């Protein structure tokens, strides 16, 4: 099962919820709900978060199926 790594990424980069909200245009409460797995983010939210953190959408998740087998 895929696990969202948003909190870990944000913490490693010392970015506050408020800063990420400003960068992404997503409210602090929505970011908090996503980090605490209260609901799954929409694709448009994932795109905004990935862009704000300068990474790919897949990098926001941890999963054993993240990459296709070779």
Backbone bond lengths (Angstrom), bond angles and torsions (degrees), N, CA, C in turn:
res aa  C-N    CA-C-N  psi(-1)  N-CA   C-N-CA  omega(-1)  CA-C   N-CA-C  phi
1 X - - - 1.447 - - 1.537 108.90 -
2 X 1.301 115.55 138.00 1.468 121.05 -179.34 1.528 109.88 -73.74
3 X 1.303 115.11 138.43 1.468 121.58 179.38 1.528 108.26 -120.50
4 X 1.314 115.71 129.48 1.459 121.74 179.01 1.524 109.09 -72.24
5 X 1.337 117.25 132.68 1.467 122.56 -177.72 1.526 112.33 -107.61
6 X 1.309 118.12 17.67 1.456 121.14 -172.58 1.524 112.15 -56.89
7 X 1.318 118.21 -46.68 1.461 120.66 -178.64 1.528 110.53 -61.27
8 X 1.338 116.63 -43.89 1.463 120.31 -179.56 1.524 111.08 -61.83
9 X 1.316 116.64 -45.59 1.465 121.39 -179.53 1.521 110.09 -62.28
10 X 1.318 115.53 -47.08 1.462 120.64 -179.02 1.519 110.69 -62.14
11 X 1.310 117.39 -41.90 1.465 122.10 -179.86 1.528 111.73 -66.62
12 X 1.341 116.53 -43.53 1.465 120.24 179.47 1.525 111.90 -61.17
13 X 1.322 116.01 -31.88 1.465 120.80 -178.01 1.530 112.80 -94.90
14 X 1.320 116.37 4.04 1.465 121.94 -179.00 1.526 112.48 53.77
15 X 1.327 115.52 44.84 1.460 122.14 177.77 1.522 107.86 -105.21
16 X 1.325 116.71 126.46 1.462 119.98 178.51 1.523 109.85 -77.73
17 X 1.315 115.16 163.92 1.461 120.42 176.01 1.522 110.05 -59.54
18 X 1.306 116.94 -40.07 1.466 121.71 179.44 1.534 110.75 -62.90
19 X 1.334 116.63 -43.67 1.463 120.20 179.02 1.529 111.36 -62.89
20 X 1.334 116.20 -43.59 1.460 119.72 179.17 1.524 110.60 -65.91
21 X 1.303 116.71 -36.73 1.463 120.37 176.79 1.528 110.20 -61.55
22 X 1.317 116.83 -44.37 1.474 120.77 178.42 1.520 112.04 -64.71
23 X 1.317 117.18 -40.20 1.459 121.65 -179.15 1.526 112.66 -70.52
24 X 1.331 116.47 -35.43 1.466 121.18 -172.27 1.525 114.26 -99.37
25 X 1.330 116.92 -22.27 1.458 119.33 -174.70 1.516 112.88 80.63
26 X 1.323 116.76 10.97 1.470 122.35 177.28 1.521 107.47 -103.16
27 X 1.313 117.18 136.86 1.462 119.91 -175.44 1.524 111.80 -64.70
28 X 1.338 115.50 155.27 1.470 121.38 177.73 1.519 110.70 -58.05
29 X 1.318 117.44 -40.61 1.464 120.22 -178.05 1.528 111.31 -67.15
30 X 1.333 116.96 -37.13 1.465 119.27 177.01 1.524 110.73 -66.99
31 X 1.320 117.14 -41.49 1.470 120.58 177.21 1.523 109.69 -61.35
32 X 1.309 116.87 -43.90 1.461 121.31 178.04 1.524 110.74 -60.43
33 X 1.316 117.95 -43.17 1.467 121.50 179.16 1.528 111.58 -65.05
34 X 1.314 117.13 -37.80 1.461 120.90 177.48 1.527 109.68 -67.19
35 X 1.326 117.48 -46.92 1.472 121.09 -179.27 1.526 112.02 -62.56
36 X 1.311 117.27 -34.22 1.463 121.27 -178.88 1.525 112.98 -93.59
37 X 1.337 115.50 12.24 1.460 123.15 176.02 1.523 113.13 55.54
38 X 1.312 116.25 34.91 1.466 120.50 175.07 1.522 110.40 -76.15
39 X 1.323 115.87 -29.36 1.466 121.08 170.86 1.516 109.72 -156.41
40 X 1.322 114.27 160.70 1.468 120.36 179.51 1.516 109.52 -86.10
41 X 1.311 116.57 137.79 1.463 119.50 -179.98 1.528 111.53 -70.72
42 X 1.318 116.08 149.01 1.459 122.05 173.78 1.525 108.59 -73.61
43 X 1.313 116.45 161.29 1.464 120.70 179.70 1.521 110.99 -59.10
44 X 1.311 117.23 -39.30 1.471 120.18 179.37 1.529 110.91 -63.18
45 X 1.329 118.11 -35.51 1.460 121.51 177.10 1.529 110.54 -69.85
46 X 1.327 116.82 -40.78 1.464 120.40 177.52 1.522 110.75 -60.87
47 X 1.325 116.56 -40.76 1.460 120.59 178.37 1.529 110.94 -62.41
48 X 1.319 116.75 -43.78 1.468 121.02 -179.98 1.523 111.18 -65.59
49 X 1.315 116.99 -42.65 1.464 120.87 179.46 1.530 110.72 -65.05
50 X 1.319 116.71 -45.58 1.465 120.52 179.73 1.525 110.68 -61.95
51 X 1.322 117.07 -43.06 1.468 120.68 179.25 1.526 110.56 -64.13
52 X 1.331 116.75 -42.79 1.466 120.98 -179.25 1.527 110.92 -63.46
53 X 1.328 116.82 -33.40 1.465 121.49 -178.67 1.525 112.38 -95.45
54 X 1.332 116.87 2.30 1.461 123.42 178.64 1.527 111.19 55.30
55 X 1.330 115.39 54.62 1.455 121.23 179.20 1.523 109.56 -149.69
56 X 1.294 116.97 170.86 1.456 121.53 176.97 1.519 111.20 -80.70
57 X 1.317 115.51 156.98 1.464 120.16 178.84 1.527 110.74 -58.49
58 X 1.337 117.78 -42.12 1.474 120.10 -178.67 1.522 112.18 -61.42
59 X 1.343 117.04 -25.41 1.463 120.35 179.65 1.521 112.66 -72.00
60 X 1.329 116.85 -12.56 1.463 120.92 177.59 1.525 112.03 -79.98
61 X 1.341 116.30 -7.69 1.465 120.92 -175.52 1.515 111.73 -122.42
62 X 1.323 114.60 154.62 1.449 122.30 172.48 1.522 106.20 -119.87
63 X 1.318 116.73 122.86 1.458 121.00 -179.08 1.515 109.08 -157.46
64 X 1.319 115.74 147.06 1.456 119.38 176.34 1.526 110.89 -70.10
65 X 1.335 117.54 -14.83 1.462 122.70 179.38 1.516 112.22 -105.55
66 X 1.316 117.56 19.86 1.462 122.23 -176.44 1.521 111.55 -60.12
67 X 1.304 116.74 -39.50 1.467 121.96 -179.49 1.517 109.80 -120.31
68 X 1.302 116.08 143.08 1.462 121.49 179.80 1.519 109.55 -69.14
69 X 1.319 116.65 144.15 1.471 118.68 177.36 1.522 110.35 -66.04
70 X 1.320 115.83 151.73 1.475 120.92 -178.20 1.491 110.96 -92.31
